[in-house]
Amino acid sequence: MIPRVHVRTHTPQDPLEEALGRPVSPNEGLTEHTIVAHWPGLDYFTLDDEQKTWTSVQWAEHLEEALLGHPFAASPDDDRRAILHVDVRLHPDDRDLTGPEWAEVAHRLARAAGIEIPGKESGCRWIAVQAQPGRLDLIANLIHLDGAWHAPPVNTGRRLAHETRRIEQDLHLIPVRSEPLSRPAVRTVLTASAQLATILAQLADEQAGPLAAVRGLVEHASHRIARQPEAASTDAAHRLELIARRLHAIQQDLDTTATRLVQPRAVPAPAALRHNAHRSP
């Protein structure tokens, strides 16, 4: 199970579209099979006879409500990017998890990321989306209902990595980097691949990677320039936003490449062995 913390955004539409793998729609209802978990305070905002199934647009509006309701809420460094996005992916050979298991994973990761505090129902609004095979996305608004800014732990990435290791053990999932090695030559190749994967993962790291730092500066500059009234500022802000998106795409490509390097495909068994494997003992 591999966790990833994305760079925060101003609206939840893009993270929700990435989690769904398709654009948000006012006509598509997301049931409990897709929204497998959410912040506990949501139950107090829906009546017993109220419609239980919301569209993807309604879920995006729900997450964005605190941001729109408190236009001056910002982080200590005047950052209005309040939408936090975290995703985790199972090993390709892992079994399919049930709905309750995905819900358990979601709540455990939400607590590890600091967006759910047990006993506190007026904190961050968040939802867990399970719309793609072997993947779970957490999307949260860091602005509380009272307008207070919620600062996640500075070591969020490490906390998530530690919690995913525990989840792997509790749910009997395949741990990351657990490939059995039998031949010295194969071990040497995998060691070199693992070293290269580590370098690529450091470049793609959303917490301390160099590309994340550059992307954060670009997005911050875009946000500051967009506040200026000149027409040229609007064009410049748009260009910077496109640059930030390209940087994000590069980070994703590097992360995908690093994952594939440490998860090589299994070598097919000889024909005779495959034939014998199907015989009854």
C-alpha positions in Angstrom: 0.0 0.0 0.0 1.6 3.2 -1.2 0.4 6.6 0.2 0.8 9.9 -1.6 0.1 13.4 -0.4 -0.8 15.8 -3.2 -0.1 19.6 -3.3 -3.1 21.4 -1.8 -5.5 23.1 -4.2 -8.0 25.9 -4.0 -11.1 23.9 -5.0 -12.0 20.2 -4.6 -13.2 19.7 -8.2 -9.8 18.6 -9.6 -9.0 16.1 -6.7 -12.5 14.7 -6.9 -12.2 14.2 -10.7 -8.8 12.5 -10.3 -10.3 10.2 -7.6 -13.3 9.3 -9.8 -11.2 9.0 -13.0 -13.8 11.1 -14.8 -15.3 14.7 -14.6 -17.7 15.6 -11.8 -21.3 15.5 -13.0 -24.6 16.9 -11.7 -26.4 13.8 -12.9 -24.2 11.0 -11.4 -25.1 9.9 -7.9 -22.3 8.6 -5.7 -23.6 5.9 -3.4 -22.0 4.5 -0.3 -20.1 2.0 -2.5 -18.1 5.0 -3.9 -18.1 7.4 -0.9 -17.1 4.7 1.6 -16.4 7.1 4.5 -16.8 10.7 5.6 -16.3 13.1 8.5 -18.6 12.1 11.4 -20.3 15.5 11.6 -22.0 15.0 8.3 -24.7 12.9 9.9 -25.9 16.0 11.9 -26.3 18.0 8.7 -28.6 15.5 6.9 -32.2 14.8 8.0 -33.5 11.3 8.3 -35.8 11.7 5.2 -33.2 13.6 3.2 -31.8 12.2 0.0 -28.9 10.0 0.9 -27.3 9.8 -2.5 -25.5 13.0 -3.6 -24.1 13.8 -7.1 -20.4 14.3 -7.5 -21.1 18.0 -8.0 -23.0 18.1 -4.7 -20.1 16.4 -2.9 -17.6 18.9 -4.4 -19.9 21.8 -3.2 -20.1 20.2 0.2 -16.4 20.1 0.6 -16.0 23.7 -0.7 -18.6 25.2 1.5 -16.3 26.2 4.4 -13.9 27.8 1.9 -16.6 29.9 0.4 -18.2 30.7 3.8 -15.0 32.0 5.2 -13.3 34.0 2.5 -10.6 35.4 4.8 -9.6 32.1 6.4 -6.0 31.3 5.5 -2.9 29.5 6.8 -0.3 31.4 8.9 1.6 32.1 5.6 -1.5 33.5 3.9 -2.2 30.4 1.9 -5.8 29.8 0.8 -5.2 26.4 -0.7 -7.4 24.5 1.8 -8.1 21.3 -0.1 -6.0 18.4 1.0 -5.8 15.3 -1.2 -4.3 12.0 -0.2 -4.5 8.7 -2.1 -3.3 5.2 -1.4 -2.9 2.3 -3.8 -2.7 -1.4 -3.1 -0.1 -3.7 -4.5 -1.2 -5.0 -8.0 -1.5 -8.5 -6.6 -3.5 -7.6 -3.5 -7.0 -9.0 -3.0 -10.1 -6.9 -3.4 -11.1 -5.2 -0.2 -14.7 -5.1 0.9 -16.6 -1.9 1.5 -16.2 -2.1 5.4 -12.5 -2.7 4.9 -12.1 0.4 2.7 -14.1 2.4 5.3 -11.7 1.2 8.0 -8.7 2.1 5.9 -10.2 5.6 5.2 -10.8 6.4 8.9 -7.4 5.2 10.0 -5.7 7.2 7.3 -7.8 10.3 8.1 -6.7 10.1 11.7 -3.0 9.6 10.7 -3.2 12.6 8.4 -4.7 14.7 11.3 -7.9 15.5 9.5 -10.1 13.4 11.8 -9.7 13.9 15.6 -11.7 11.3 17.6 -14.5 13.0 19.5 -14.3 16.2 17.5 -17.3 16.5 15.2 -16.9 20.1 14.1 -13.5 19.7 12.5 -12.5 19.2 8.9 -15.0 18.1 6.3 -13.6 15.1 4.4 -14.7 12.2 2.3 -13.1 9.0 1.1 -13.6 8.0 -2.5 -13.2 4.4 -3.7 -13.9 4.6 -7.4 -10.9 3.0 -9.0 -9.6 -0.6 -8.5 -7.1 -0.8 -5.7 -7.2 2.9 -4.9 -8.6 5.1 -2.2 -8.7 8.9 -2.2 -9.2 11.2 0.9 -10.2 14.8 0.1 -10.6 17.3 3.0 -11.1 21.0 3.5 -8.7 22.3 6.1 -11.0 25.2 7.1 -13.2 24.3 10.1 -16.9 25.1 10.2 -16.1 28.1 12.5 -13.5 29.5 10.1 -10.4 28.3 11.9 -7.6 26.9 9.8 -6.5 23.4 10.5 -2.8 22.8 10.2 -2.0 19.1 9.4 1.0 17.6 11.2 4.4 18.5 9.6 5.3 14.8 9.4 2.1 13.8 7.6 3.9 11.8 5.0 5.8 9.7 7.6 2.6 9.2 9.7 0.7 7.9 6.6 3.6 5.6 5.6 3.7 4.2 9.2 -0.1 3.7 9.3 -0.2 2.0 5.9 2.4 -0.5 7.1 0.1 -1.3 10.1 -2.9 -1.6 7.8 -1.0 -4.1 5.6 -0.3 -6.3 8.6 -3.9 -6.0 10.1 -5.6 -6.7 6.7 -3.0 -9.3 5.5 -2.1 -7.2 2.5 1.1 -7.5 0.5 3.8 -5.2 1.9 5.6 -2.8 -0.3 9.1 -4.0 -1.4 8.4 -7.6 -0.5 9.6 -9.4 -3.7 11.2 -12.8 -3.0 14.7 -13.1 -4.5 16.2 -16.4 -5.4 19.1 -15.6 -7.7 22.1 -13.4 -7.0 21.9 -11.8 -10.5 18.3 -10.9 -10.0 19.1 -9.5 -6.6 21.7 -7.2 -8.0 19.4 -5.9 -10.7 16.6 -5.2 -8.2 19.0 -3.4 -5.8 20.0 -1.1 -8.6 16.4 -0.5 -9.5 15.5 0.1 -5.9 18.2 2.7 -5.6 17.0 4.5 -8.8 13.4 4.2 -7.5 14.4 5.9 -4.3 15.9 8.9 -6.2 12.8 9.2 -8.4 10.6 9.0 -5.3 12.6 11.8 -3.7 12.1 14.0 -6.8 8.3 13.3 -6.8 7.9 13.6 -3.0 5.0 16.0 -2.2 6.4 16.9 1.2 10.0 17.7 0.7 10.8 17.0 -3.0 12.4 19.8 -5.1 9.6 19.7 -7.7 7.0 20.1 -4.9 8.8 23.1 -3.7 9.0 24.7 -7.1 5.4 23.8 -7.8 4.3 25.4 -4.5 6.1 28.6 -5.3 4.6 28.7 -8.8 1.1 28.2 -7.4 1.6 30.8 -4.7 2.8 33.3 -7.3 -0.2 32.5 -9.5 -2.5 33.1 -6.5 -0.9 36.4 -5.6 -0.9 37.7 -9.2 -4.5 36.7 -9.7 -5.5 39.2 -7.0 -4.1 42.1 -9.1 -6.8 44.0 -11.2 -4.7 44.3 -14.4 -5.7 42.1 -17.4 -2.1 41.2 -17.9 -2.1 39.7 -14.4 -4.9 37.4 -15.2 -3.0 36.1 -18.2 0.1 35.6 -16.2 -1.7 33.8 -13.4 -3.2 31.4 -16.0 0.2 30.7 -17.5 1.6 30.0 -14.1 -1.3 27.6 -13.3 -0.5 25.7 -16.5 3.1 25.5 -15.5 2.1 24.1 -12.1 -0.1 21.5 -13.7 2.8 20.3 -16.0 5.0 20.0 -12.9 2.3 17.9 -11.2 2.2 15.7 -14.3 5.9 15.2 -14.1 5.7 14.3 -10.4 3.0 11.7 -11.2 5.1 10.2 -14.0 8.2 10.0 -11.7 6.1 8.4 -8.9 4.6 5.8 -11.3 8.1 5.0 -12.7 9.5 4.6 -9.2 6.6 2.2 -8.2 7.1 0.1 -11.3 10.9 -0.2 -10.6 10.3 -1.7 -7.1 7.4 -4.0 -8.3 8.9 -5.9 -11.3 6.8 -8.4 -13.1 7.1 -12.1 -12.1 9.1 -14.3 -14.3 6.9 -17.0 -15.9 7.5 -20.5 -14.7 8.7 -23.2 -17.1 6.0 -25.1 -19.0 6.6 -28.3 -17.1 6.3 -26.6 -13.7 3.1 -24.8 -14.8 1.6 -28.2 -15.9 2.5 -29.8 -12.6 1.1 -26.9 -10.6 -2.4 -27.8 -11.7 -2.3 -31.4 -10.6 -4.0 -32.4 -7.4 -1.7 -33.3 -4.5 
